[in-house]
Each structure stands twice: as structure tokens, then as C-alpha cells.
Amino acid sequence: MQRHNIFNQIHKGLRALLFDTALHLQRTDFTNEVEAEEALNKVREAVLLFDEHAQKEDAFVLPAIAEFEPSVVATFQAEHVKDMALSNQLTASVETFFLQDAPAQKILAGQQLTRSFMAFTVFNLEHMAKEEDLVNTILWRYYSDEVILGMQQEIVRNTTPWLNDFFSKWMLRGINTAEATSWLQAVQATAPDVVFQTLLNKAAEELPGARFERIASALADGVPTA
């Protein structure tokens, strides 16, 4: 039986954010003010969402396994500290860029920012993979899917709406059609209509037309998309 993976949807979204931002940085002409500002804003968004995600894991996920595997919790808490250091380094690289005036200096600052982001990306890809392996295994050993889903819902309830909007954008971009359909069906069945309509509108905005039409059709028929 396939168990509920508390990390699947959010980690797919965060990986999509990392990949998209990394590619954007590679394509950026840092001597172009408009391109540079757009790239810096994407880096800021990545730092914001990863910091928020780590805080929520520290508050809602790791405490659930602390009694059973305290050494695992200590390891991941230490990794979150390292992740914060990488986030701070990225933020410093962004601020350093704004201090540069000459085109050559901007190019060098942009290269340093890109290197810092790649280090941030590599660390977080490995970190998320370990969470999906180790933390999920422990959660499945001690908790039912119903309880694990409750943890996930508690995280959503304790995330401010504007941040949830950012997370929803990247999750929709990162998950497959069947996963998006199941998500929307669950929200449609359990949340106020305004919440469902907001997510549906976000899906229409973020997904290619053909994919959204498949999802909309499945929602109308009341069956998941394969």
C-alpha cells in the first residue's frame, strides 16, 4: 500500500523553484538593469520560501518524530541551520550586487550570486531527498496516514495566505496532472468554496491550457486524471 508522502507535493514545488531560478540566473545579463532585477527577485523568492518551509518542518514535522528518533531530529535541525547560513550568504550576494556600479563589477557580482545559488540548490536537493527517505520512513512507522495528513493540513493552516499563494504556484508547476487533480478535488471537498476557486484560478493561470482542461474535465466528472 502506498503511504501518504507529506513531502511529495511541497518538495516537487520547491525543486521546480530551484530549477527555474537556476536556469534564469544562467540566462541573465547582469549589466541589464531589468534582467538583473528580475533575477534578484527570483532569488529572494527562493530564499523566502525555503526559509518558511524549514521553519514549518521544525515546528510541525520534526517534533512528531523527536520521541522516537531524537538523533535524526538533531541531524535535520543541524542541516536547517546550515541551510539558513546558505540563505544568508545568498542574501548577502544580492545586497553586494546592488553596491556595484561598473558593468564589469556587476558581471562578477552576478557570477558570485549564481555560484552561491548553485551551492544552495545542491544542498537543498540533497536535504529534501534525505527527508523523503528517512523522515517519511519514521513517520510511516509510527503514524497513520490520517495523522500525517493532519500534520500537513496544520502546516497549511499556519501559513499566511500570501505565502500559501507562492507555494501553490510552484507546487502546481512542479506536480503532475493526476496529483494536481487529486489536490483540487480534495480542496473542493473539504475547504470553503472561495478557497477552492482561488486554487482553481491559480491552476488556470499557471498550467498550460491542455493540462488545465484535463483537470477541469476530471473535476466536473468527479474522477481523478490518470
BAFI-3210 file (N, C-alpha, C; in Angstrom, 3 decimals, decimal comma, padded with zeros to 6 digits):
// residues 226
n [1|2|3|4|5|6|7|8|9|10|11|12|13|14|15|16|17|18|19|20|21|22|23|24|25|26|27|28|29|30|31|32|33|34|35|36|37|38|39|40|41|42|43|44|45|46|47|48|49|50|51|52|53|54|55|56|57|58|59|60|61|62|63|64|65|66|67|68|69|70|71|72|73|74|75|76|77|78|79|80|81|82|83|84|85|86|87|88|89|90|91|92|93|94|95|96|97|98|99|100|101|102|103|104|105|106|107|108|109|110|111|112|113|114|115|116|117|118|119|120|121|122|123|124|125|126|127|128|129|130|131|132|133|134|135|136|137|138|139|140|141|142|143|144|145|146|147|148|149|150|151|152|153|154|155|156|157|158|159|160|161|162|163|164|165|166|167|168|169|170|171|172|173|174|175|176|177|178|179|180|181|182|183|184|185|186|187|188|189|190|191|192|193|194|195|196|197|198|199|200|201|202|203|204|205|206|207|208|209|210|211|212|213|214|215|216|217|218|219|220|221|222|223|224|225|226]
n.u [000,840|000,564|001,847|000,938|002,749|004,157|005,907|005,885|004,365|005,066|007,859|008,243|007,313|009,181|011,539|010,988|011,025|013,751|015,051|013,989|014,831|017,623|018,141|017,222|019,049|021,386|020,845|020,793|021,696|023,673|024,376|022,265|019,714|016,961|016,807|018,572|017,289|014,974|016,079|017,269|015,019|013,828|015,661|015,391|012,762|013,069|014,754|013,046|010,858|012,102|013,170|010,808|009,637|011,478|011,153|008,527|008,781|010,441|008,673|006,384|006,799|009,306|009,074|007,222|008,593|010,543|010,451|010,815|013,058|015,429|018,068|017,961|016,311|017,984|020,004|018,685|017,819|020,291|021,043|019,161|020,078|022,481|021,383|020,146|022,404|023,404|021,294|021,563|024,016|023,322|021,512|023,300|024,865|023,034|022,655|025,244|025,455|023,923|025,588|027,368|028,611|029,996|029,876|031,559|031,964|029,387|028,950|030,789|029,744|027,270|028,046|029,100|026,797|025,334|026,936|026,666|023,951|023,841|025,218|023,416|021,252|022,217|022,677|020,051|018,605|019,774|019,198|016,362|015,909|016,928|015,141|012,776|013,375|014,387|012,837|010,190|010,051|010,191|007,911|005,910|006,236|005,318|002,947|-000,430|-001,763|-003,812|-003,201|-000,742|-001,549|-003,072|-001,063|000,072|-002,069|-002,275|000,059|-000,511|-002,687|-001,371|000,187|000,634|-001,808|-000,763|001,765|001,075|-000,036|002,208|003,543|001,604|001,657|004,202|003,980|001,908|003,219|005,138|004,090|002,462|-000,256|-002,245|-001,737|-002,240|-004,950|-006,031|-005,376|-006,879|-009,439|-009,583|-009,450|-011,752|-013,653|-013,352|-012,738|-013,724|-015,685|-014,534|-011,845|-011,324|-012,002|-010,071|-007,705|-008,286|-008,386|-005,724|-004,531|-005,497|-004,149|-001,435|-000,948|-000,389|-002,764|-003,913|-003,362|-004,734|-007,350|-007,771|-007,712|-009,878|-011,949|-011,854|-012,505|-015,119|-016,287|-015,873|-013,850|-010,469|-007,611|-005,716]
n.v [-001,202|002,165|004,802|007,943|010,664|013,196|015,071|015,088|016,831|019,501|019,411|018,814|021,195|023,014|022,074|022,636|025,415|025,851|024,804|026,407|028,973|028,671|028,215|030,631|032,443|031,657|032,610|035,317|038,636|040,479|043,104|044,333|046,214|045,618|042,829|041,931|042,772|041,215|038,656|038,810|039,158|036,660|035,044|036,073|035,248|032,468|032,130|033,109|031,243|028,765|029,208|029,586|027,086|025,402|026,359|025,568|022,797|022,393|023,151|021,527|018,964|017,662|017,620|015,585|013,236|013,303|012,004|009,368|009,136|010,820|011,448|011,606|013,815|015,786|015,787|016,757|019,236|020,466|020,554|022,344|024,644|024,972|025,378|027,839|029,416|029,284|030,567|033,127|033,807|033,932|036,097|038,100|038,148|039,160|041,735|042,705|042,878|045,136|047,148|047,535|049,379|049,654|047,957|045,651|044,978|044,352|042,070|040,273|040,210|039,101|036,586|035,554|035,505|033,613|031,329|031,055|030,509|028,071|026,425|026,541|025,304|022,664|021,744|021,829|020,107|017,644|017,583|017,556|015,104|013,328|013,812|012,828|010,170|009,283|010,673|010,306|007,479|007,078|008,488|006,941|004,593|005,090|006,536|006,897|007,344|009,168|010,758|011,827|013,272|015,129|016,589|017,835|019,421|021,088|022,558|024,041|025,543|027,152|028,814|031,934|033,454|034,801|033,700|031,014|031,280|031,731|029,268|027,543|028,242|027,255|024,565|023,736|024,087|022,141|019,574|016,561|016,006|014,261|014,432|017,149|017,202|015,505|017,010|019,382|018,263|017,343|019,752|020,953|019,303|019,650|022,259|025,754|027,280|029,576|029,195|026,942|027,997|029,966|028,444|026,976|029,023|029,792|027,501|027,592|029,820|029,109|026,649|024,933|025,247|022,790|020,939|022,070|021,896|019,131|018,680|020,259|018,926|016,438|017,253|018,084|015,678|014,235|012,376|011,158|012,249|010,232]
n.w [000,000|-000,889|000,974|002,559|001,451|002,988|002,072|-000,697|-002,508|-001,774|-001,933|-004,633|-005,700|-004,619|-005,758|-008,427|-008,267|-007,605|-009,920|-011,955|-011,173|-011,164|-013,897|-014,893|-013,765|-015,097|-017,617|-017,385|-018,151|-016,341|-016,580|-017,551|-016,362|-015,977|-016,443|-014,451|-012,079|-012,157|-011,932|-009,390|-007,810|-008,105|-006,779|-004,204|-003,685|-003,651|-001,405|000,598|000,517|001,018|003,559|005,019|004,647|006,002|008,615|009,142|009,023|011,232|013,213|012,982|011,836|012,575|015,460|015,723|015,405|017,266|019,758|019,059|017,353|018,211|017,437|014,686|014,362|015,483|013,567|011,264|012,162|012,482|009,822|008,889|010,101|008,708|006,201|006,608|006,892|004,285|003,011|004,121|003,022|000,342|000,418|001,170|-001,127|-002,951|-001,890|-002,160|-004,901|-005,495|-004,740|-006,712|-009,491|-011,983|-015,174|-015,421|-012,753|-011,999|-013,520|-012,362|-009,749|-010,307|-011,191|-008,815|-007,243|-008,673|-008,296|-005,528|-005,400|-006,722|-004,913|-002,789|-004,049|-004,601|-001,974|-000,897|-002,589|-001,962|000,756|000,813|-000,438|001,475|003,562|002,440|002,341|004,983|007,030|006,193|006,371|009,132|010,011|008,777|010,142|012,711|012,617|011,403|008,058|008,154|010,391|009,554|007,305|008,667|009,972|007,746|006,878|009,067|008,841|006,529|007,458|009,259|007,786|006,309|004,120|001,806|001,519|001,178|-001,332|-002,937|-002,535|-003,616|-006,313|-007,174|-006,520|-008,216|-010,624|-010,380|-009,908|-011,229|-013,596|-012,568|-009,837|-009,387|-009,982|-007,972|-005,736|-006,129|-006,111|-003,479|-002,063|-003,049|-001,895|000,847|001,679|002,119|-000,500|-001,616|-001,184|-002,754|-005,313|-005,549|-005,688|-007,988|-009,903|-009,764|-010,780|-013,407|-014,259|-014,025|-015,318|-018,469|-021,169|-022,184|-020,152|-017,997|-018,940|-018,919|-016,186|-015,319|-016,603|-015,304|-012,727|-013,133|-013,805|-011,570|-011,199|-010,829|-012,799|-014,946]
ca.u [000,000|001,327|001,557|000,881|004,061|003,927|006,857|005,844|003,857|005,837|009,216|008,194|007,206|010,444|012,520|010,659|011,519|015,208|015,460|013,602|015,684|018,984|018,177|017,053|020,316|022,337|020,490|020,692|022,749|023,642|024,578|020,951|019,044|015,680|017,085|019,199|016,284|014,095|016,833|017,434|013,717|013,600|016,495|014,734|011,592|013,554|015,208|011,854|010,054|012,853|013,231|009,480|009,457|012,287|010,525|007,341|009,240|010,916|007,546|005,283|007,181|010,364|008,612|006,438|009,474|011,588|010,389|011,224|014,377|015,992|019,306|017,559|015,834|019,159|020,701|017,955|017,872|021,614|021,022|018,389|020,989|023,371|020,570|019,979|023,677|023,443|020,321|022,176|025,051|022,617|021,008|024,468|025,259|022,071|022,958|026,529|025,219|023,396|026,664|028,239|028,237|030,596|029,389|032,426|031,699|028,072|029,114|031,442|028,789|026,264|028,651|029,180|025,426|024,972|027,644|026,028|022,651|024,077|025,524|022,126|020,448|022,766|022,414|018,625|018,187|020,210|018,467|014,985|015,940|017,103|013,874|011,796|013,765|014,476|011,738|008,970|010,096|009,863|006,501|005,080|006,380|004,657|001,695|-001,324|-001,843|-004,745|-002,467|000,258|-002,286|-003,439|000,122|000,188|-003,138|-001,937|001,068|-001,207|-003,485|-000,486|000,962|-000,154|-002,373|000,066|002,820|000,433|-000,212|003,504|003,775|000,672|002,166|005,304|003,514|001,182|004,209|006,039|003,443|001,864|-001,682|-003,045|-001,544|-002,959|-006,381|-006,353|-005,273|-008,044|-010,626|-009,576|-009,804|-013,163|-014,496|-013,160|-012,472|-014,730|-015,681|-013,618|-010,502|-011,259|-011,992|-008,766|-006,735|-008,653|-007,928|-004,268|-004,203|-005,756|-003,109|-000,089|-000,793|-000,719|-004,191|-004,339|-003,325|-005,819|-008,616|-007,894|-008,044|-011,232|-012,847|-011,884|-013,265|-016,534|-016,770|-015,683|-012,890|-009,083|-006,981|-004,594]
ca.v [000,000|003,407|005,652|009,380|011,312|014,580|015,946|014,958|017,990|020,704|019,265|018,969|022,630|023,676|021,709|023,433|026,765|025,830|024,605|027,580|030,094|028,389|028,455|032,073|033,087|031,369|033,369|036,741|039,626|041,274|044,521|044,841|046,506|044,923|041,405|041,711|042,921|040,045|037,523|039,006|038,916|035,209|034,526|036,461|034,387|031,137|032,216|033,271|030,030|027,703|029,524|029,311|025,629|024,842|026,721|024,738|021,444|022,438|023,352|020,562|017,616|017,072|017,270|014,347|012,066|013,549|010,994|008,065|009,195|012,136|011,714|012,030|015,190|016,640|015,885|017,636|020,586|020,988|020,865|023,574|025,735|025,158|025,955|029,255|030,075|029,429|031,616|034,410|034,068|034,364|037,452|038,978|038,273|040,077|043,090|043,096|043,255|046,494|048,101|047,635|050,390|049,373|046,713|044,515|044,616|043,706|040,718|039,468|040,024|038,161|035,258|035,112|035,195|032,343|030,256|030,893|029,859|026,664|025,739|026,476|024,317|021,327|021,377|021,589|018,900|016,502|017,645|017,106|013,662|012,632|013,909|011,930|008,805|008,986|011,187|009,588|006,121|007,145|008,864|005,794|003,547|005,421|007,278|006,555|008,356|010,204|011,662|012,522|014,264|016,181|017,442|018,632|020,418|022,050|023,445|024,962|026,472|028,058|029,583|033,092|033,244|035,252|032,704|029,847|031,574|031,473|027,818|026,918|028,492|026,355|023,183|023,485|023,984|021,024|018,265|016,091|016,307|013,471|014,996|018,424|016,891|014,998|018,150|020,252|017,534|017,334|021,109|021,149|018,519|019,924|023,666|026,707|027,443|030,643|028,608|026,106|028,839|030,637|027,467|026,662|030,155|029,710|026,424|028,094|030,804|028,551|025,439|025,008|025,090|021,399|020,292|022,589|021,364|017,761|018,772|020,794|017,846|015,447|017,850|018,071|014,286|013,670|011,256|011,629|012,105|009,274]
ca.w [000,000|-000,945|002,102|002,286|001,470|003,397|001,382|-002,156|-003,238|-001,482|-002,438|-006,086|-005,956|-004,291|-006,781|-009,616|-007,993|-007,724|-011,313|-012,729|-010,790|-011,625|-015,337|-015,103|-013,445|-016,169|-018,818|-017,066|-018,415|-015,124|-016,887|-017,937|-015,092|-015,886|-016,292|-013,149|-011,032|-012,212|-011,390|-007,948|-007,183|-008,058|-005,702|-002,944|-003,505|-003,262|-000,015|001,433|000,604|001,678|004,987|005,570|004,656|007,091|009,879|009,336|009,356|012,617|014,132|012,885|011,402|013,406|016,806|015,694|015,455|018,269|020,817|018,543|016,717|018,530|016,701|013,337|014,509|015,679|012,285|010,349|012,716|012,142|008,391|008,720|010,472|007,558|005,131|006,925|006,573|002,827|002,695|004,475|002,031|-000,869|000,666|001,124|-002,537|-003,562|-001,433|-002,754|-006,303|-005,568|-004,451|-007,878|-010,492|-013,288|-015,783|-015,096|-011,361|-011,966|-014,065|-011,328|-008,649|-010,799|-011,184|-007,424|-006,851|-009,309|-007,591|-004,211|-005,590|-007,059|-003,654|-002,106|-004,765|-004,366|-000,586|-000,653|-003,298|-001,152|002,024|000,591|-000,719|002,758|004,302|001,836|002,673|006,411|007,852|005,807|006,912|010,562|010,120|008,401|011,156|013,973|012,461|010,298|007,003|008,598|011,279|008,746|006,530|009,601|010,129|006,531|006,898|010,119|008,263|005,619|008,266|009,983|006,813|005,895|002,784|000,683|001,337|000,572|-002,755|-003,572|-002,529|-004,555|-007,670|-007,507|-006,474|-009,458|-011,695|-010,171|-009,795|-012,479|-013,777|-011,632|-008,500|-009,346|-009,943|-006,635|-004,820|-006,322|-005,662|-002,016|-001,624|-003,402|-000,998|002,274|002,001|001,640|-001,955|-002,008|-001,195|-003,958|-006,513|-005,613|-006,184|-009,377|-010,714|-009,805|-011,718|-014,761|-014,549|-014,031|-016,110|-019,900|-021,417|-022,340|-018,844|-017,167|-019,459|-018,408|-014,762|-015,210|-017,012|-014,223|-011,614|-013,495|-013,814|-010,233|-011,212|-010,994|-014,113|-014,958]
c.u [000,878|000,883|001,539|002,256|003,866|004,808|006,631|005,492|004,722|007,249|009,262|008,117|008,516|011,546|012,257|011,170|013,036|015,644|015,165|014,525|017,112|019,111|018,071|018,361|021,343|022,095|020,550|021,928|022,715|023,992|023,278|020,112|017,754|015,896|017,666|018,170|015,346|014,797|016,973|016,119|013,420|014,434|015,873|013,537|012,014|014,000|014,010|011,115|010,804|012,990|011,898|009,239|010,229|011,670|009,314|007,725|009,714|009,756|006,553|005,692|008,208|009,910|007,837|007,316|010,545|011,622|010,980|012,654|015,033|017,272|019,011|017,085|017,021|019,913|020,003|017,886|019,212|021,680|020,214|019,214|021,953|022,623|020,355|021,260|023,810|022,459|020,893|023,268|024,437|022,109|022,144|024,932|024,325|022,395|024,271|026,341|024,778|024,448|027,571|027,700|028,735|030,065|030,231|032,193|030,362|028,159|029,737|030,496|027,688|026,782|028,741|027,795|025,003|025,663|027,016|024,690|022,824|024,421|024,254|021,255|020,924|022,453|020,952|018,089|018,569|019,433|017,039|014,934|016,089|015,826|012,867|012,105|013,639|013,244|010,429|008,932|009,700|008,396|005,592|005,129|005,484|003,284|000,879|-001,298|-002,764|-004,038|-001,437|-000,404|-002,720|-002,286|000,257|-000,855|-002,873|-000,880|000,408|-001,989|-002,617|000,482|000,098|-000,619|-001,465|001,246|002,258|000,233|001,083|003,780|002,870|001,148|003,220|004,887|002,747|002,143|005,035|005,402|002,830|000,355|-002,557|-002,937|-002,294|-004,463|-006,807|-006,334|-006,510|-009,323|-010,718|-009,977|-011,272|-014,082|-014,437|-013,054|-013,631|-014,584|-014,696|-012,182|-010,317|-011,168|-010,664|-007,712|-007,013|-008,190|-006,406|-003,823|-004,410|-004,668|-001,748|000,105|-001,078|-002,183|-004,666|-004,356|-004,478|-007,168|-008,838|-008,309|-009,476|-012,265|-012,981|-012,660|-014,750|-017,115|-016,659|-014,751|-011,488|-008,576|-005,806|-003,343]
c.v [001,256|004,342|007,127|010,000|012,794|015,570|016,026|016,262|019,230|020,590|019,339|020,455|023,351|023,307|022,484|024,860|026,835|025,735|025,835|028,764|029,892|028,656|029,945|032,813|032,869|032,230|034,879|037,521|040,597|042,742|045,174|045,001|045,716|043,425|041,101|041,784|041,722|038,823|037,627|038,754|037,426|034,562|034,860|035,557|032,994|031,123|032,289|031,949|028,880|027,965|029,218|027,808|024,983|025,145|025,841|023,298|021,381|022,496|022,199|019,135|016,988|016,775|015,950|013,107|012,192|012,475|009,665|008,056|010,554|012,454|012,167|013,475|016,141|016,845|016,861|019,064|021,247|021,358|022,134|024,798|026,025|025,808|027,445|030,029|030,280|030,500|032,997|034,794|034,550|035,798|038,461|039,192|039,213|041,517|043,590|043,551|044,708|047,550|048,335|048,650|050,035|048,053|045,497|044,046|043,894|042,272|039,798|039,187|039,044|036,744|034,697|034,730|033,842|031,175|029,991|030,171|028,391|025,857|025,537|025,381|022,902|020,871|021,002|020,389|017,659|016,430|017,125|015,616|012,860|012,684|012,913|010,471|008,539|009,418|010,491|008,194|006,101|007,515|007,679|004,693|003,816|006,080|006,755|007,666|009,505|011,225|012,474|013,599|015,426|017,131|018,386|019,745|021,489|023,040|024,479|026,001|027,504|028,812|030,730|032,933|033,683|034,321|031,416|030,041|031,315|029,975|027,119|027,079|027,465|024,903|022,836|023,328|022,708|019,649|017,852|016,320|015,538|014,025|016,320|018,194|016,419|016,124|019,029|019,561|017,515|018,693|021,384|020,463|018,990|021,399|024,548|026,958|028,516|030,129|027,754|026,967|029,566|029,694|027,104|027,774|030,159|028,627|026,872|029,059|030,155|027,394|025,680|024,662|023,655|020,670|020,781|022,046|019,932|017,773|019,237|019,717|016,797|015,974|017,815|016,671|013,633|012,476|011,834|011,430|011,157|009,936]
c.w [000,000|000,173|001,688|002,486|001,758|002,629|-000,131|-002,865|-003,015|-002,025|-003,963|-006,460|-005,712|-005,274|-008,073|-009,463|-008,148|-009,183|-012,153|-012,436|-011,280|-013,117|-015,644|-014,830|-014,554|-017,407|-018,620|-017,503|-017,247|-015,353|-017,329|-016,671|-014,915|-015,662|-014,904|-012,030|-010,995|-011,609|-009,880|-007,211|-007,087|-006,957|-004,346|-002,654|-003,057|-001,806|000,927|001,618|001,264|003,173|005,666|005,677|005,795|008,451|010,167|009,643|010,804|013,605|014,131|012,535|012,338|014,833|016,850|015,760|016,539|019,345|020,367|018,006|016,982|017,753|015,273|013,362|014,655|014,369|011,352|010,876|012,402|010,662|008,119|009,111|009,312|006,396|005,360|006,630|005,068|002,362|002,979|003,482|000,719|-000,724|000,618|-000,312|-003,289|-003,177|-002,021|-004,188|-006,416|-005,265|-005,659|-008,882|-011,883|-013,845|-015,422|-013,669|-011,235|-012,495|-013,020|-010,160|-009,047|-010,826|-009,766|-006,895|-007,418|-008,628|-006,227|-004,351|-005,948|-005,812|-002,833|-002,723|-004,480|-002,940|-000,395|-001,411|-002,490|000,162|001,856|000,304|000,563|003,594|003,757|002,156|004,178|007,194|007,486|006,416|008,386|010,763|009,821|009,458|012,369|013,828|011,276|009,249|007,410|009,485|010,487|007,886|007,420|009,869|008,930|006,514|007,957|009,630|007,365|006,414|008,972|009,063|006,322|004,452|001,639|000,446|000,745|-000,923|-003,518|-003,646|-003,551|-005,992|-008,054|-007,425|-007,744|-010,633|-011,595|-010,150|-011,128|-012,487|-012,788|-010,214|-008,355|-009,247|-008,559|-005,611|-004,917|-005,865|-004,139|-001,463|-001,898|-002,391|000,450|002,648|001,563|000,145|-002,409|-002,078|-002,453|-005,215|-006,670|-006,171|-007,639|-010,317|-010,849|-010,786|-013,161|-015,204|-014,785|-015,008|-017,587|-020,131|-021,483|-021,002|-017,974|-017,633|-018,976|-016,942|-014,567|-015,588|-015,927|-013,021|-011,893|-013,427|-012,442|-010,194|-011,387|-012,397|-014,010|-015,483]
res [m|q|r|h|n|i|f|n|q|i|h|k|g|l|r|a|l|l|f|d|t|a|l|h|l|q|r|t|d|f|t|n|e|v|e|a|e|e|a|l|n|k|v|r|e|a|v|l|l|f|d|e|h|a|q|k|e|d|a|f|v|l|p|a|i|a|e|f|e|p|s|v|v|a|t|f|q|a|e|h|v|k|d|m|a|l|s|n|q|l|t|a|s|v|e|t|f|f|l|q|d|a|p|a|q|k|i|l|a|g|q|q|l|t|r|s|f|m|a|f|t|v|f|n|l|e|h|m|a|k|e|e|d|l|v|n|t|i|l|w|r|y|y|s|d|e|v|i|l|g|m|q|q|e|i|v|r|n|t|t|p|w|l|n|d|f|f|s|k|w|m|l|r|g|i|n|t|a|e|a|t|s|w|l|q|a|v|q|a|t|a|p|d|v|v|f|q|t|l|l|n|k|a|a|e|e|l|p|g|a|r|f|e|r|i|a|s|a|l|a|d|g|v|p|t|a]
***
